[in-house]
Amino acid sequence: MAAKRLKNPLSSLQSSLCLQCRISPSPIIRQSRSLATEAAPSGPTTADDYVASHINPGVAAAETATSPAPAQPRSRTEGPLTPRDVAQHPPNPFLRQADVTLYSFPEYAPLRSISYPASHLLLPLRRDLLHRAVVYEGDRTRQGTASTLTRFEVHGSNRKIRPQKGSGKARLGDKKNPMLRGGGAAFGPKPRIFATDLPHKIYDLAWRTALSYRYRRGELVVLDGSAEIQRSGPGSDRWVREMLGWNNWGKADGGSLIVTHVERPNLWWAMGRTDAEIEKEMRPHGRCLSVDEVDVKDLLELNRVIVERGALERIFKEHTADLDTKVRILPGVLSQSPTP
């Protein structure tokens, strides 16, 4: 039965190939040839061997030489990984710790290595959690103070402007009508609260997911000491720009976010936190925020996150509610348990 099944595609292949015009087989015959090759990977009765030995060895050799090479998988060294690439390569579920190298600032020299639990820096990418966290933060920052006056709140007389009938015009009430200039607004905005709810365990998980995403891409730099600089006053902003560019943290590399444990006066001034003009110049190079000001959205905006070790550990301390597995026993529960 196998020989009969193999005979039909070979006969159709021989009849469809024109030896005079040297026309290659049709796409349907190519599919049948590949199926026949998969059915018998080795042996003299395969379709490729039949074409090479019986029909025309020159045509088969030319076709093999001119056929395009199979597409090679994208190398990791061709460029920076995208979120889609990271999602296709989840972290190893058997790792229990994440090794983090501590660097000096501003030399960017490695000093030593420490480890954090896998539940802090080795979480898989969850775009749904990050989206919910960003929307939650954006809704809480909306003021919702827009307010308009209705026709009942506008100051003015309630006297009817003209009689109901006899004027030949449309019916009209008082001058506070929304159709008249100076009247009240119909269906205008009123003060409201745009804030939405999000379980704090999901929000804490989104924090550690954002940090894990940065860690797996190699875009999380942890500083062993403080991020304060020694320079102060005019000229320090230019020095910081040169330092960021030298360490591949600046404008050419997408900018960086510097997260500090507390306020650093010299760094604050150099990054333009106290001067609008300097902040406008430093904005393409990076931003500087304290751990009390940073949000999940800030961790995802720029190309790199530079964080002090104290600030990182404080984030881990404040956003681990979903890891709390303590068993709380109510008073009197043990005394009421049945005895054997």
N, C-alpha and C positions, 0 to 999 in steps of 0.2 A: 504493500500500500504506500510505503514511503517513497519507493522508486516511481510509482505512478504520479504521486503528487509533485515530485520534483521534475518530471518530464514536461508537464504542461508549461510552466513558466519559461523553461529553457527553449522550448519550441517556439513560443511566441516571441521570445527575445531574438532568435535566429531569423524569424520571418520579418520582423520589424526593422532590422538593421540593414541599411543599404550599403553594400560593399563598394559600389561605384561612387556614390556621393559622400561616403564617409560621414553619414549622419548618426549622431549619438542616439541611444535609445530614448524613448519618451519617458516623462516623469513616472507614468504608471509602471513601465518596465523597470525603472530604477527601484521602485518600491518592491516589486516582485523579486528583483535580484537581491535586494538586501534581506528580504524575508527568507529566500532560499539560502543565502549565506548564513543567516542565523540558525536555520534549521540544520545545516551541516557545516560546522565551523572548520572542520579539517577533512581532507580526503580529496581525491581527484574528481569527484562528481559535483563540486560546487559550481555556482553560476560564474564566478570570476575565473575559475580554472577553465571552464568550458569556453568562455569568450576568448581567453588568452591562447588556448591551444587549438581550437577548431575554427573560430570565425575569422579573426584577424589579430594577430599579436601586436601589430603596430598601432592599431586603433586603440586597443586596450591599454597599451603602455602610454600612449599620448594622453588618453583620458585620465589615467592615474597620475601622470606628471603634472597636468594642468588643473587638477581638482584642488579647490581651496582647502587649506588646512583647517582642522576643527578649531572652533573658538576656544581660547584658553581662558580660564577663570581670572578674574581681576586680582591683581597682586595687591597686597596690603600696603606696599611701599610706594604705590603710584600717587597717592594723595591722602588727605585726611579722611578718616572714616566718617560716614554719615549715620544718622540715627537708624536708617534702614539696615545698614551693615551691622551695626551693633545689635539690632534686634534679631538678625539671622544667626548671631554667634552669642548665645546666652552664656553667662559665667558658669564656671564649674560648680555644680551643686555640692560637691564633696569638700570644697575648701571651707575651712572654719575660721580663718583669719586673713586679713588684708594687710600686706606689708606696705608701709608708707615711709618714704624717705623725707627726712627733715632737712631743710635748706637754710642757709644764712641769707640775710637781707642787708644790703642790696647786692652782695657778691654773687648770689645764686650758686653757692658751693654746697655740695652734699656734706652733711655732718654725721648723721646716724640714722638708724631705721627703727621704727616702732610698728606695732601691730594693733589693729582694731578688729572687732568681731565682724564676721561676714554679714551679719544682719545690719551693719552700719554702712559698709562701702562696697558690698558685692551683691546688691539687689538687682534683679532683672529690670529692664526698661519697661515702664508702664506709662504709656502716653495718656491713657485715660485718667490716671491719678494726677499726672502733671497738669493736664488740661483743667481738671476740676479744681486743683489748688490755685492755678493762675486766675481762673474765673472768680473763685471765692475771694481772693485778695483784691481783684479789680472791683468787685461789687462793694467791698467794705471801704474802699477809698472814695467812692462816689459820695458827694455831699448831699445831693437831693434837696437843695434849699430853694429851687426855683418856685416862685409863687406869683400868681396873677389874681386880680380882683374880678369877681363876678359882678353881675348887674345889681346884685343886692348889697355888695360891699363898696361900690363906687359912690362917692359923695355927689349928691344932687337931688333935685326935686322929683317927686313922684307924679307931677302933673302931666296929664295927657297932652301931647304936643298939638294935635289937631283933632277935630271931631271925627267920630267913627264914620259918618256918612256925609255926603254932600260935597266933598272937596274934589271928587274924581280921582283921588290918589289912593295908594294902598293904606291899609290900616296900620297905625303906628301908635305905640304906647308912649312911655316916658323917654327922656333923652339918654337914659342909661342902657338903652337897647344895644346888644352886641353889634347890630348892623350899623350903628351910627358912630361917628368919630368921637372919641372920648368916652364911649360906653364901656361896659364890662366885657370881659373875655368869656367866650363860650367854650367850655371844656378845656380850659387852660390848665397848666401844671400847678400842682400844689405840693407843699413840702411832703416828702416821703422818704422812706428808708429803703435803699437798694440792696442792703446787705442780705446775703443768702446764708443758709446753714450748711455746714460740712462737718461730719464727725471728726473729732480731734484726732482719733487714731488714723483715719485716712489722711488727714493733713500732715501728721507726723511721718507717716510712711512716704508721702510725696517729698518731704524734705530729704529724707535719706535716699530716695530714688534719684533725685536730682544730683546729689553728691556722688552717688554710685556711678551715674552716667558720666560725670566729669572724671571720676577716678579711672574708669575703664578706658577712656579715650586718652589718658595721660594729660589731662587739662586741669588737674587739681594739684596745686603747689602748696605745701604746708611749710610754714616758716617755724623754725625752732624758737626764735626769740621775737622781739618786737619789730614792727614794720616802720618804726620811726626813722627819720633821716636826720643827719647831723647839720645839714644846711638849713638856713632860715632866711626869710626876707626875700628881696628881689633877686632874681636869678635862680632861685631854687626850683621854679617850675621848669625852666629850661634844663636844669640838671636832671630832674625826674624824667623828662621826655627822653633824654639821651640814655638814661639808665634803662627805661622800659624798652627802647629800641635795641639796645645792646643785648638784653636778655631775651629778645624775641617775645616781648610782652606788649609792644606798642601798637601804633596805628597800622603798620604794615602787616601785622599778624592778627588783626581783628580786635585789638584792645583787650584789656584785662580788668577784672574787678578785684580790688584789694579790700578784704574784710578784716577789720581789726577788732581786738577785744574791747578796747576803750578808745577814746578820742586821742589821736596823735597830732599835736598842734602843728608841728613843722610839715608833716605830710598833708594835713588838712589844708594848710595855706598853699602849698605847692600844687595841690590838685584842684584848687579853686573853690573850696567849700565856703570861703569867706569873701570871695571876689567873683562877681558875675563875668567879668571880662576874661579872667584866667580860666574860669570853668568852661567858657565857650571854646577856648583854645585847647584845653586838655580833654574835652569830651571825646574826640575821636581816639585818643590814646588810652583812656581808661577812666574808671571811677573809683571812689574810695568811700566805703560805708562802714559803720560800726555794726557789731553783731545785733544790736537792738533795731537797726534800720533795715537790714537786709531781708529779702523775701525770696520765695521760691522762684519768682519771675526773674529776680536779679541774678540768680545762679545760672540761668539759662540764656541770658541775653548776650553777653560778651563771649569772646573766644576762650578765655582762660579765667580761672578763679584762683587767686592768691590769698590764702587765709592763714592767720596766725593759729598756732596750735591751741592756745587758750580759747580762741573764738570757736574753733572746730569742736573742741570737747564740750563747750557750753551748748552748742547746737545739738550735739548728741544727747546731752543731759536733759534738755528741754523738749526734745522731739522723739521720745521713745515710749510714748504712752501705749502703743500697740504691742510692745514687748513686755508689758507688765503682766506677769502670770501669777501674782500672789493670790493665795487662797485665803479669803477672809471668813472667819468662823464667827457667827453671831453669838452674843452672850446667851448662855443657857442651852446651847445646842448639844454640847457634850454631855451635860447632866441629864438631858432627856433621851439620850440614845439608849436603846434596849440593851440590857446586859444578857450575856449568853447563859 
